[in-house]
């Protein structure tokens, strides 16, 4: 016979055990949440320089994660399953944008629905430059100011108008000027007597201009036809296209740090003051470094050099030391024989001092293009491949670029 009182007691004890267990689980979850919050938000970054800036801004609060580490190239990066879990657990994602890492556009969009995602190609205060697609960079040396743009409004409207005007095609400008000269000359004669003649002449001029445009287009198409596969394998040419190596301009690095601080302050307001203090300290450090690099590179301004691929435009433009060309349009695509031959000729004709390889890619191609010339071989690393991750990587990266350029270009002074 079953004792009902024992059954009732057992039920009560079971309920008490369940309640205690549930309360313990809630308490444990609260402790875990508190610990995670104490370590700062879960921040995921893409490349080493962006990770370094984030580490500087988060110093004393937490440590960001990195997806593209070591010698991995962002251009052909493939996300691993273990890295996908980082994105899924992220509170904040910092990246340059799909222009640099197109393979991450879909994963970031689909795996980070609950995270704050910040693309630095779209951040206010970041300056932009166009992509130099030809093998010959020298023809663009005096047009770089026209290519540069910022999400900030220009304070000087006249300066802004000059930039906008420079974007017009030079040949078009000459055609319009020529047409205006002819129009003014016609007005000095009997305007009515030559009205029909002017109309016929204007029609002929438009037809001629159109023919010239088609001819120029055909020549341009033929010149770059052998590099088509490189262009398609290279940078993104969407509406937001531009040179994505924005971190190599120190002013952009400062703007990126400021944007990070504000985003982190929004997500983690309890540490907002710390983030902003760190960003200010970062700015002071980079500004001091800028002055040092300017002095270091001044003696080698005007020296001719060729880079492996066009990754350094922002650094060159900022410090007024411009490359004369690149070996390849895309580091992931093989250069055509014609392009290699063109670069070899250019190195000889311009008496190029240095040709720079990159640690992420095979140096054999560099050895081929400098063969038979007096050019020296150097190394430029846009990512800080061999540098230790952390807040010191970014300033070390900029300094290393200056050292490599200065050392190699001085070698034949």
N, C-alpha and C positions, 0 to 999 in steps of 0.2 A: 504493500500500500504506500502510495506517494504522499509525503508530507507537504501539503500545500504551502505551509509557511516557509519551508525551505526553498520551494520554487519561486515564491514571491521575493525572497531575499536575494536569490541568485539573479533574478531579473533586475532588481534595483542596483545590485553591484555592477552588472553589465552596463547599465545606463551610465552609472558614475564613471566607469572606466572609459566609455566612449567619449563622454564630455571632457574628461581630463586629457585624453589623447588629442581631441580636436583643438582644445585650447593650447596645448603644447605645440601643435602644428602651426597654429596661427602665430604664436609667439616666435617660433623659429623663422617663419616667413618674414615677420616684421624685422627680426634681427638681420636676416639676409639682405632685405631691402635697405635697411639702415647702413649696413656695411658697404653695399654697392654704391649707395649715394655718397658715403664718406670718401670713396675712391674716385668720385667724379662720374660723369656720364660715360657711357660706353661709346667711345669715339673710334671710328674706322677711317683710315686714310689710304690713299692709293700708292703714290710713289715716295721715295725716301726724302726728297726736299720738302714736300708737303707734310710728311710725318714729322720732320724736324721742326718746322715752324709750329705745328700743333703741340709738340712736346714742350717747346719754349713757352707757349701761351698757357699750357696746362700745368706747368711746373709748380709743384707743391700741392696739387690737387689730384692729379691722376696721370696715367700713361696711355697714349693712344695706341691703337693697333695699326699694322701695316699689311697691305695685300701684296704689293709688288716690291719684293726685297732683293738684295744681292745684285747679281748681274742680269736679272730678268729685265727685258725691254718692255716698256709700256705699249709700244706700237703693235706688238703681236702677242699680247698677254692672253692667257687662257685661265679662267677661274677654276680652282680646284674645289672639290666638295667640302674640304675642311675650311676653306676660305669663305665658302657660301654661308656657313654657319655664323661666321663673324658678321656678315652683312645682315643676316636674319635677326641677330641679337643687338644690332646697333641702335643707339639713341641718336647719334649724329654721324653723318658721312661727309667727309671733306675730300673733294677731288677736283682736278683741273677741269674736266668735262669730256664729252665724247670725242672732241677733236683730237685729244691725246690718246685716250684709251677707248676706242669705239666698242671693243668687246665687252666693256663693263656697262654700257648704256642699258641694255635690257635687264641684266641681273640687278643693278641698282634700282631700276624702276619697279621690278616685280618683287624684290625681296626686302625692301625697306619701306613698306607702306606706313609703318608707325614711327619712322625715323625722320629727323630733320636732315635734308640733303642740301649741301651748298656747293655749287659749281663756281669755281673762281674765274672762269671765262666770262661769267655774267655779273661779277661783283663790281659795284661802284668804286671808282678810284683806280682800277687796274687798267694800265695802258696796253694797247694792242698794236701789232704790226702785221702787215700782210705776209703771205708766204712767198718766198722767192723761188719760183719754179724753174727758171732757166739756169744753165750752167754758168752764165756770166752775171755776177752780182755787181760788178763795177758800174754798169750803166744805170744802176738804181741808187748809187751812193748819194746823189744830191736830191733824191725824191723820198728819202726815208721819212722826213718830217711830214710829208703829205700822206704817208701811209699810216702814221701813228694816230691813234684815236683813243679816247677815254670815255667811260660812262659818265664822268663828271661833265658839267657844263663848262664851256670855255669862258673865262672871265673877260678875255679880250675878243670882242666880236670881229674886229678887223682881222685878227690872226686866224680866227675860225674860218672866215670867208676865204682867206688865202689858201688854207688847207683844202677847202672844198673845191676851189678853182683849180688847184694843182692836180686834182684827180681826173680832169679831162684829158683825153688823148691828145698828145702833142701834134700829131698830124692833123687831127680834126680842128685844133685851134688855128693852125696855119691856113687850113682851107677856108675857115670862116673869115679870118683876117683878109685873105686874098679876095674873097667874095665882096667884103665890105669896101675894099679899095676900089674894086671895079665898079661897084654901085655908086660910090662918091664921084668917080671919074665921069660916069655916065650922066650924073646930075649936072655937071659943069657944062655940058652941051645941051642941045635942045631936047628936053625930057620927052616931050610929046612926039617929036619926030623919030625918036629911037625907041619908042615904047615896045613895038612889036619885036624889034631886033633884040632888045634887052631880055624879053621873055624867052625868045629862042635861045639866046646865049645862056640864060639862067638854067634852062632845061638841059642844055648840053653840059653845063658845069655840074649839075646834079648827077647826070648820067656818068660823067667822067669820075666824079668823086665816089659814086657807088661802085664803079668798076675797080677803082683803086682799093677800096675797102675789101672787095672780094679777093683781089690779088694779094693784099696783105694777109688776109685770113688764110688763103691757100698756102702762102709761104710759111706762115706761122705754124699751120697744121703740119706741113711737110717737115719742118725743122724739128718738131717735138714728137713726130709719129713714132719714132723708135723708142721713146721713153714713156709711151702710153701706159704700159703695164706697170711702170714704176709709180706713175701718178695715181693710178687706181689703187695700188697697194699702199699708198702713203697716207697723207693726212686727209681728214674729212673736209669736204668742200661744201658744207651745208650753208644755210643762211647765216650761221654763226661762225663761219670759217675764218681762220686767221692763224698766225703762228701760235701754237699752244704752249710753247716753252716759256711761258710768262714769268715763271719764278726766277729766271736768270737776269731779270731787271731788278736790282735791289729795291727800288721804289715800289715795285709790284709785290715783293716779299713783305714789305712793311704794310701795304694795303691788305694783303692776304691775312697777316697776323691780326690786324684790326678787325677784319670781318669775322675771323674765327672768335675773337674775344667777345664780340657782340652776340654772335649766335650762341656761344656757350653760356653767356650771361642770361640769355633768354631761356635756355633749357635748364640751367642750374643757377638760379638767382642768388642762392646763398653764397656762392663763390664768385659772384659777378665782379666785385672789387678786385679780387686776386687776378682774374683773367685780364682785366684792363690794365692793372699794374704791370703784369708780365708783358703785355703787348707794348706798353710804353718803354719798358726796359729793352725789349727786342729792337724797337725802332732806334733808340739811342745807340745801341751796339752796331747796327747795320749802317747807320749814317756815318759813324766814325770809320767804319771799314771802307765805305765808299770813297772817302777822302784819301785814304791810304792807297787804294787801288788806282785811283786817278793819277796820283803821283808816280806810281810804279809803271803804268802803261804809257805815260806821256812820251818817254824817249823812243818808243817803238811805233808811234802813230805814223801811218803811211806805209808801213812795211806790208808786203804782199804775202798773204797766206791763204790756203785752201783747207776747208774742213771736210770731214767725212760725210756728214749730212747737215742740212740747214737747221741745226738745233740751237745756234748761238746768236741769232739775230738780235734778241733782246739785250743780251750782254754787250755785243758789239756796238749796237746803236747807243746804248746808255753811256758807254765809255769812249765813243767816237773812234773805234778801231775796227774797220770793216773788212770782212773776208772778201776774197776775189772770186769765190766759187765753191761748189761742193762736188765731191766725187759721185755721190748718188742722191737721187731725189727721195728715196725711201730706203732706210737701212735694212728692211726686210726683203727688198727686191734686188735681183742681180742687175748691175749696170750693164748697158749694152756696150758692144765693142766700139760703136761710134762715139758714145759718150766718153769712154775711157780714152780714146784717141784724142778727142777734143780737149779733155782736161790735161793730157800730157802736153799737147801743143800750147795750151794756155800757161802751164807752169813754166815752160821754156820761154815763151814770148814775153811774159810779164816778169821774168826772173823772180819767180815766187821763192820766198825765203823758207817757208815751212809748210808742210802738209801734215794735218793732224788726223790721227786715227782715234778710235774710241774703244775702251776696254770691253764693251759688250759685244764687239763684232770682230771678225777675222781681219788681221792686219795685212793679209797677202795683197789685197787690192791696192792698198797704200804703197806697198813696195813696188807694184807694177807701175803706178802712175809717176813715181819719182825717178824711175830708172832712166839714166842718161841725163839727168838734170843735176843742178847743184843744190836742190832743195833738201832741207833737213826734215827728219820725221819727228813729230812730237805727239803728245797724247792730250786730248781734252775729254773730260767726263762731265756730261750735263746732269748726272744723277747722284754722284758721290758713291759710286759702286763699292769702293773699298773702304769707305768711311764708316765709322761706328754710328749706328742709329742713335738719335738723341738730339737735344736742343743745340749742340755745338756743330752738328753736321752742316747746316745751311751756311753759316758764315765760313766754315772751312771749305765748302764747295766753291763759293765765290772766290776765296783767296787762292785756291788751287788752280782755278781757271786763269787768274791773273798771273800766277807763277809760271804756268805752262806756256802761256803766250809770251811773257816777258823773256823767259829763259831761251826759248827756241828762236824768237825773232832777233834777239841780241846776238845770237851765235854767229851771224855774218855781218854784224855792224862794222 
